[in-house]
Amino acid sequence: MITKFLAFQIFTARANARKLLVLMLLGVALACVSLNSYALSASVDRDTISLQETFTLTLRQSGRSSDSPDLTPLQKDFEILNTQQSSQVVNINGQVDAYTDWHIALAPKKSGVFTIPALKFDGASSQPILITVQPQSQAPDSASSSVFLEVETDKDSAYVQEQILFTVRLYTAVSLNGVELQPLELNGAVVVPLDEKQYQTTLNGRPHAVVETRYAIYPQSSGKLIIPSLTYNVSTGGQRDLWSQIYGNRQNNLLRLRSEEQQLDINAMPSQFAGAPWLPARKVTLSEHWSASRDQLKVGEPVTRSITITAEGLTAGQISPLTPDNIDGLTFYPDQAQTDEQKTAEGVTGTRIETFAIVPNRSGEFTLPAITLNWWDTSANKMQTAQLPETVVNVADNPFATTPSTPINTDYPSAPVPAQAQGISPATPTIVAPIWLTIATGASVLIALIFALLYWKARRELRAIQAVYMEEKDQQSLAENTAWANLKRASAADDLPALRQALLEWAQIHWQDQNIHSLQAMGMHTDNADLRQQLRKLDEALYGGTLGEKWDTGELLQQVHACRREKRDKQREEEGLKPLYKN
């Protein structure tokens, strides 16, 4: 009996061991699948630099990780100056996503065109990126100064409404405590801010920090376009080296830097575009989408056709609307167009989506004519044509599109039947009311109807006003919440330039003032001394490097949160209902 019992125990142990081994292998397989599912993406803040400049490579992995990818392949063509790692968790509509970012500061070793190779981490691989490194440029005339400005336009002449890229660069070899740039405003031109970048460069063997601001300008009339000199208000902390790590007490110097005025020749549009839409762009494309197959349409059933116009170098407002031709047998119902703009280093790319609901009125085959859009190629300096070919649609009969006619009753009696024969008693005499009573009754009814109509109209207008007010309030609250989320995200990533931009966007929404373009202007809108102090520290960390890792962005976030809470409490107090009875 003991032998059988021991044999049974050994058999059970072996079975449990096999089960445990299977579970372990399954767990390892699932872990491998999970690791391979983590995506690894790569991006750079600039893909064209000069030999003396630096740029930042950002690697992003889905999920959270404490390890780091192997950066050895980068050392072939670049020097690794610094690496920072950050993690963040984003909650969008209840879906939680986690990311891990690595920000790698790189400097090229020589000029030419190089490829950032695909980097591998946890079974995932990033995409390769091309980087163009230009030879070292000649230093500006003011390079001997510690702080100076440089402006640049991508062309000396342009056509009316053609995009002009205008760049302002602030060079500094000393620490800065604050920087405020005068907004670019032009008469007779539309100005679209693009982006602001910060990087390092070397001029005459001396390191400089660069703040680069770029605009897209669209002149609205021919002749001379004058871009006035811009003013930078700069607060310096003395003439010490930018990367010095020891800072003593010193008095700030206030500088007012002015850029050089620029003049460009603006040409009128070519004569062949007289009376036609004028689209000066780098590239224009047309595409379409149908909500159903064009060979399966039926009478009375609508189908939607969406036409997308994409123009590189134009804003969405410059793209002219499309007007479809009338076709016998088809009825067109245009919807409100949707527009969008994307801002890149090359300028603005505008998109306009025209949507039409088409209802066939009869069966048959219909040909929609080709859609042609002439545009001016600013790169080749000639007219080009974007076209959608003609489209054939087939419409079939729809048995449910028509309603059967009402049958006519022909069963009439041959002769009228007397009332007595039907068992109906003879009619009694009718009493006629006086005419004045009839008029008075009708007038009373009419007045009552008028008052009811006015009351209904007033209530409808009041509801409309309340709806508009609530919609504007909701939109403002949504925009403020989005800006606050961007602010927290930049603080968590310790991205100071993004933190400054998010602060300015939040301040413009919070105080309803679009003229807040600097942290100094933001500080003028609040009585919170702690918040103003944190704003000054952010300026010093951005442009002076005096604080480095000693400054915690969390204190700034707390002061902004206190400002939000103060405004929210004030709104609740103003909108709260008064008590019915006083105590």
N, C-alpha and C positions, 0 to 999 in steps of 0.2 A: 504493500500500500504506500509506504514511504517513497519507494522508487517511482511509482506512478505519479505521486504528488509532485516530486521534484521534476519529473519529465514534463508534466503539465505546466509548471512554473517556467521552465526553460523555454517551452514553446510559446507561452504568452509573452515573455520578455522579448523573444525574437520578433514576434508579430508587432509588438509596440515599437520596437526599434525600426522595423521597416516602415511603419506609419510615420514615425518621427522624421526619418530620412526623406520620405516623399514630401512631407510638409515643408521641410527645410529647402529642398530643391525648388518647390513651388514658390516659396517666399523669395528665394534668390532670383528666380525668373521674373517674378513680378517687380522686384526691386530694379532689375536691369531694364525692364520695359519702362518703369517709371523714370529712371534716370535718363534713358534715351529720349523720353518725351519732353524733357526740358529743352526749350529752344534757346539758342545763343545767337544774338544779333549784334552787329557792329555798326557804328556810325561815327562820323567826324564832324567837328564844328566848322572846318574849312577844308576844301579839297585842293585849293591852289594857294600856295604860300611862297615867300621868297626864302632864300637860303638862311637869312639871319632871323627868321621868325619861328615861332613854336605853334603847335596845334594840339588839340585834345582828342584822343580816341576813347569812345565810350563803348564798353561791352555790357550787354544786358542779358541776364539769364532768368528764365521763368522759375520761380521758386526762391528759397532762401538757402544760402550756402556760406560756410565759414572758410572754405578753401579759396584759392585763387588760381586762375588759369596760367599756363606756362607762356610767358611773354618772351622767351628766348628768340623765336623767329623774328621779332621786331628789331633785334639788335644788329641785324645785317645792314640795314639802311638808315636806322634812326637811333638816337640816344634816348633812353628812358629817363626823364627828369624826375617824375613823381608819379605815384599811384595812390589813389584814394578809393576805398570801398564803402558802399552804402547799401542799405536794404530798406525797402518800403512795402507797405501793404495797402492796397487800394480796394475799396468797397464800392462797387457800382451796381445799383439795383439788386442788392443782396448777394451778388457774386463777388467773392473775395479772391483777389489775385495778389500774389507776392512776387517781388522782383529783387534781384541783386545786381547792382551796377558797379562797374570798375571804371574809373576815370583815369586815363593814362596820359600824362603830359609828355609829348614827343618833340624832338628837335631833329631836323634832317642832317645827314652827314655830308651830302653833296647835292648839286642841282641835277635835275632830270625828272623823268616820270617813273614812279615807283609803285609797287603794289604792296599794300598791307596784306600779308597772307592770311588765309583762313586759319583762325585759331581754334583749338579743340579743347573742350572741357566737359567732363562727365559724359562722354559719349556724343556730345553735340558739337557742331562745327559752325563757325560764323562765315559770312560771305566775304570774299576779298574786296578791297577798296583801292581805287587808283588815286594817287596823290601826285600832283604836279608841283615840283620845286623849281622856282625860277632863280636865275643867278642873282647874287646880292645886288640890290638896287642902290643907286646913288643916294647918299644921304641928302635930305633937304637942306636949303641954305641956312635954316635956323637950327641945324642939328647941334651947333655949339651951345645953344641955350639949354637950360635944364627942363623948361616947359615951353612947348610951342605947338602951333596948329598947322595942319596941312589939309587942303581941299582938293577934290578931283572929280571930274565929270567923265563919263565913258565916251562922250562924243562932243565935237565942237559945233555941230549944226544938226538940226533935226526938222521933221515936218510937224505941222500942227497936230496936237494930240498924240504925238509919238512919245514913247517912254524914254526918259533921260535918267540915268543912274547918277546920283550925286552923293559923294562920300566925304565925311569930315573925320579927321583923325587927330586925336589929342595925344601928343608924345610927352612923357614925363620921365625924368631920371631921378626925381626926388619924391618923397612921400607926400601924398595929398590928403588933406582932411575933409575936403568937400569939393564937388564939381557940379556945376549947373550950366547946362547948355540952353541958349536962347532958342525957342521953337522956330523952325523954318516956315515962314509965311511969305507967299508970293502973290502979287496982283496979276491976274490974267493967267494963272496956272493952278493946277490941282497938285497938291503935295500929299504923298502917301508914305508914312514912315515904314521902313522895312524891318530893320533889326539893329541891335547894338552888340558888338563883340569886344572882348578884352583878351589881349595876348601880349607876348613879349617879343622884342626885337633888339638888335644891336646896331648902333650907329656910331661910327668912328671909334669902334672898340669899347663903347660904353653901353651898358644895358639900359633899355627904356621899356616902360609899360605903355601900351597903346590902348586907347578907348576909341573904337571905330563905330561911327553911326552912319547908316546908309538910308537914303530916301529915293523914291521914284517920283519924278516930276513930269507932269503932262501939260505942256503949254497949250493955251486955248486960242491964241491968235498969232499971226505971222509977224515977222519983224525981229527986233532985238529982245531977247529975254535976259534980264539982268537978275542974277542971283546975288542978293546983297551979302555983305560981310556979316558973319555970325559972331556972336559974343559968347565966350566962355568965362564964367565967374569961377575962379579957382582959389581955394584956400590951401596954401602949402604949409608944411611944418618945418621949414628950414632947408638949407642946401646940403642935406646929407644924402648918402648913397641910398638908392631905392631898396636894396636888399640888406641894409645894415640891420643887425639884430639888437643893437643897444641904442635905446632912445632916451635922451635926457629931456629936461624941461626946456622948452624953447618957445619963442613967440611966433604965432601964425602970421603968414604974409598973405594978403589978399591981392590976387592978380586978376586983371581984366584983359583977356586975350581976344583979339579980333582976327578973323580970317580974311583972305583976299576976296574982293568982289569978282564974280565970274560973269562973262558976257557970251551968249550963244546966238547964232543966227537961226531963226525959225522960218522955214519955208512954207508957203501955202500948199494946200493939197493939189495934186496933179489935176489937170483939166478933165481927164476921163472919168473922174469921180464926181463931177458936178451933178447935183441932184440925186446922187446915189449914196448909200451908206459908206462912210469912210472908216476903214479899219487898218491903221498902221500897226503892224505887229511882227513878231519874229516868226510865228507859226499860227495858223488857224485850221482847225479840223471840225468836221461835221460827223455826227453819228446818230443813229436812231434806234428805238426800241418799241416793239409792239406788244400789247398785253395779250394778244391771241394770234393764232396763225392766220395769215392773210388769205389762205385758201379755204377757211372754214367759217366765213362770216355768214350771218343770216339777217334777213330783213327785220328791222326794228330792234336788233340787239346791238348796243354800242360797243365800240372797240377803241382803245386808247393808243395814240401814237405820240411818243416823246422824242423830240429832236434836241440833241445837246450840241451847243456851240462852245468850243474851247479856244481861247485866244491867249497866246503867250506874249506878254508885254502890254496887255490892255486890262483895264478894270472891267468888272461886270457891267457897270453902268454905260460903258462905251459900246457894248455889243447891241446892235439894232435888233428889234423884234422881227420875227418872221410872219408873213401874211400868206396863208394858203390860198390857192386858186379855188374858185367855186366849181364844183363838178356836179352836173345834173345826175340826180339819183343818190347823192351823198350829202348829208348835212354835217357841217363842222361846228363844234362848240369849243372855242378856245378857253383854256383854264389860265389862271394867273401864273406867270412865268416865275421860275425859281432861279436865283442867282447865288453865286459863291465866288470867293476870291482866295487864292493861295499865295502867300508871300514867301519867296525864296531869295537866295543870294543873287539870282539873276533878275529879280524884280517881281512883278505881279502877274499872275495867271488868272484871267477871268473866265467864268463859266456861266452860261445861260441855258436853261432847260425850258423849251417850249412844249407844252402838252396840249393835245387836241383830242376831244372825244368825237368820234366819227360814227354817225348813225345812218346805215343804208336804208333808203326808202323803197327800193325795188331790187329784184334779183338781176344778175348779169355780171359781166366782167367790166371792171373800171380801171383806168390807168391814171395814176397820180403822177403829175409831171415832175421832172427832176428839180431839185432845189439847188440853186447856184448862188454862191456868195463870193463876190470879188473882194480881195484884200490886198494891201500894199505890203510887200516883203521889205522890211527895213534893213535886213542884212544884205540881200541881193539888190536892193533899190529898184524893184520892178513889181508889176502887178501879178498876183497869183490868183488862182480860183480854187475854192473848196466846193465840193459838189457831192450831193446824194443822188444816185441814179433814179430814174423813174421807177415807180413801184406799181405792180399789177395786183389788184385784189379781186377775189371771186366771192360773190354774194349768192347764197342759195335762198329759196323760198322758205318761209317760216309759217307753218300752219297755225301757230298760236299768235301770230302778229295781227290777224284780222278777227273781228267779232261777227257772229251770224246775225243776219237781219231779223227784226221782230216780226213774227207771223201776223198776217192781217186776218181779223175775224170777219167772215162773210155771212155768219149765221144770224141774219136780222129777222125780227118777227114780221110777219106779213101784214099785220094791222095793229094799231095801238089798242091796248087793252084798257077798258074803262077802270077808273079807280075803284068803283063799287064792286066790280067783278073780282078785283084783287083783294077785297076785304079791307080797303083803306077808306077811312072816313073822309068826307069832303073837307077841303081846306078852310080854315077859319080866316076871317078878315085880318089884314096886317095893319098894325098901328104905326104910323109914320111920325118920327120925332121931329120937333121944330128945327128949322135950319140953323138958328143961333146955337142950339145945344150941340149939334153936329160939328159946327165950326170950332166951338170952345173945346170940345173933346179932342178934335184933331190937333188943335194948337197945343193942348196940354201934352198929348202924346209926343208931338214933335219936339217941344221944349225938353221933355224928359229924355228923349233920345239924344238930343244935342248935349245935355249935361252928362249923360252916360258916356257918350263918345269922348268928350273932353276929359272926363275922369279916367277913362281907359287909356287915352293918349298920354296924359300926364304920368300915370303909373308906369306905362311902357318906357317913356323917356327917362323916368327916375331909375327904373331897373337897368336901362342901357348905360346911364351914367355910372351907376354903382358897379356894373359889370366891367366897364372900362377902367374905373378906379381900381377895382380888385385885380384886374389883369395886369395893369401897370405895376401895382404893388407886388404881385406875385413874381413878375418878370424881374423887378429890381431885387427882390429877395433872392431869387434864383441866381442872378448875376453876382450878388454879394456873397452868397454861399460858395459859388464856384471860385471866386477870387480868394476867399478865405481858405478853401481846400488847396488851391495852388500855393498859397502862402505857407501853409503847414508842410506841404510836400517839399517846397524849396528849403525850408528850415530843417526838415529831417535829413535831406540830402546834403546839407551844408553847402548849398550852391548859392554863393552870395550875389552874383549878378542876377540869377533868376529870382532870388529873394527880393532884391531891389525892384525889379520889374513887377513882381506880384504885389509888392507894397503900393506902388504907384497906381496900379489898376484897381486895387481895393480902395485906396483913398479917393480916387475919382468917383467911384460908385457910392462910397459911404457918405461923402460930403457933397455929392452931385455937382462936382466942379471938374470940368475937363481941362482946366488950365494947370492942374497939378502935375508938373513934369520933373520935379526934383524933391528930394527928401527935405530940403529946407522949406520949400513951399508947403509940403505936407505938414511940417511942424508948426506952421503958422495957423493951421486950422484947429489946433487942439490946445487946451490948457493943461494937459497932463505933462508935467515937467519930466517924469520918468520916461515917458514915451519919446519926448524930444531928445533926451540924453541917449536913448538907445538908437535913435535915428542918426545922431552924430557919430556914435560908435560904428554903425554900419558903414557910413561914408568913409571913416578912417580905415576900417578893415578893407574896403574895396579899393581905395585909391592911395592908401598910405602903407598898408601892411604893418601898421604899428601894433596891432592887437594880436594878429595871428590866431593861435589856438586858445588864447586866454579868454576870448570873448565868447559867451554862450548865447546863441540866437534864441534860446528858450525864453529869456527874460523879455526880449522884444515881442515874442509871440504872446506872452502874458499881458503886456501892456496894450497890445492891439485887441486882445480878447476883452479886456476891461473897457476899452472904448466902444466895442460892439455892444457889450452888456449895458453900458450906460445909455446908449441910444435906444436899445430895445426897451429898457425900463421906462424911458421917457415917452415912447410911443404908446406903451400900454397904459400909462397914466393919462395921456391925452385922449385915448380912445375908450377908456373905461366908462361905464355907465354911472351916473350920479345916483346916490341912494334916494329911494322914494320918500323916506321920512328922515328928518334930521334927529340925531340922538340928543 
